[in-house]
Amino acid sequence: MKIEELSNAAFYPLKAWTDKSTGNWNMLIGTSFVLLIVGVILIYVFYKKMGAVDERNIQISLKASLIMLYGVVLCDIIFPKEYMWQIFFLFKYSFAFIASGIYLAFRYKKDFSN
């Protein structure tokens, strides 16, 4: 079985649910925007907490960017391309930003805890 067939099988119930009413579609869009905003705020806060650019911060930033890239590539593989690609586009970047923000949070806690 191809990855595309698995992806369609996994996400078709979501498509059917959003096709039932515009309220469901709007709820899904709203959820994706909220997740995107949470991810951006999380990244922004921890980049500000890291402080000025130096050798240590550059390595942390590069690792956070790599995690973000891995998230985007993984979501490109998993999410279907035939339908609802706008919503999945938002979710893809939301998950990537949140994953990068979580890495920054763990790294911040590890570096500055006693």
Buried (B, 14 or more C-beta within 10 A) or exposed (E): EEEEEEBBEEBEEBBEEBEEEEEBBEEBBEBBEEBBEBBBEBBEBBBEEBEEEEEEEEEBBEBBEEBBEEBBEBBEEBBBEEBBEEBBBBBBBBBBBBBBBBBBBEBBEEEEEE
